[in-house]
Amino acid sequence: MSEVNYPEGTPAAPPAAPAPPAAGAPVAATNPGRTLGIVAFILAFFLQLFGLILGIVALVQSRNAGYKNPLAVWAIILSIVLPIIGIILAIVIGFGAVNALCDGQAPGVYETTTGSTVTCP
């Protein structure tokens, strides 16, 4: 083989390209709060307090990394709205139960079989 002579100051070979990651190698997450936002969104339906806390943490992590996290925002919204709806429904159903006890009764105060009293208008 013949040897190639390069002029002075010329690199002998171009720099090597970086090797691709091996199959199965972990890839760094681009949005650090994405997975936590998904978990918070799911918990917002069942355990609102945990959904709210995790949603806030996920949103802060994503914003600090410069990303948007709509699932974390929805988790926060749902964690606030769903308990309010639950309280309103409990009040409405409670009044409906009292009205059902008073159907056909004359106005007055009545004692139930459990020992509590109901005032019928």
N, C-alpha and C positions, 0 to 999 in steps of 0.2 A: 504494500500500500504506500501511496505517496502522502507526504505530509503537506498540509496547507499552511502557508505563512501569511498571517494577517498583519496589516500595518500596525505600528506601535500605537497603543491606547485603545485598540478595538477589542471588545470582549471576545473571548474564544467561542462562547456558546450563549444563545439566548437563555434567560432565566426559565426555569421549569415551571409549568402550570401547577397550581395546587391540586392535590389528589382529591377526587370526590369522596364523600363520606362512605364508609363501609355500610353494606346492607344491614339494617337492623340497628344502626347506631342512633342514639337519641338525638333529636333535632331540637335546638333551643327554641322555646316558645317566643313568638314575636309579641304577643299581647299577654302580659303576666296576669291580668285579671279576668281573662276570657273564661277559663274553666270555673273559676269561683263565681263568676256572673251566672253561668248556667246552673250551678248548684243553688245559688241564691234564688234564681227564678223558680226553680222547682219547689224549694222550701217555702216560697212566698204563698203557695196554695195551702200548705199543711201546717207549717210552724212559722207564723208571720214574724215573730220577734227575731228568730234566727235568720229568716230570709232578709229582714231589714238590715240586720248587722252585717251579714255577709255581702249584701248588695252594696252597702256603703263602702266596705273594705275593697270589694272588687272594682268599684268605680274609682276610688282613690288610686289604686294600683295602676289601672289603665290610664288614667289622666296623667299620672306622674311619668308614665312611659310614652305619653303623647298619642294615645289611642282613644277612640270612642268605644263605649261598651253599652249598647242599647239594652241588652238583657239585664244588666245590673240596674239600669234606670227603671226598667219595667218591674224588676223585683222590688225596688224601693216603693214604687207607686202602688203595686198590688199589696205589699205588706202594710201599707197605711190604709188603703181603701177597703180591703176585705174585712178587717175587724170592725170598721165603722158600719158596713152593710150588715154584718152579723149582729151587732148591737141593735140596730134598727129593726131587723127581723125578729129578734128576741122580744123586743118591746111590743111589736105589732101582734105577734103570736100570743104573747102573754095577755094582752087586752082581749084578744079573740077568745082565749080560754075562759076568761072571767065572764065575758058576755055569753058564752055557751052555758055556763053554770047558772046564769040568771034567766035563761029562756023559760018563760012560763011561770016565773016566780013573781010574787007581789013585791013591791019595794020594801026594803028592810035589810037587816043584818042577819046572815045565816052562817051556821057553823058547818064546815065540811067534815067528811069522815076522817080526815087526817088531823083534825083539831084546829085548822086555821079558819079564819072568818072571811066572809065575802060580803061586801055591801052592794046590794042591787039597787039601781036607781028606780 
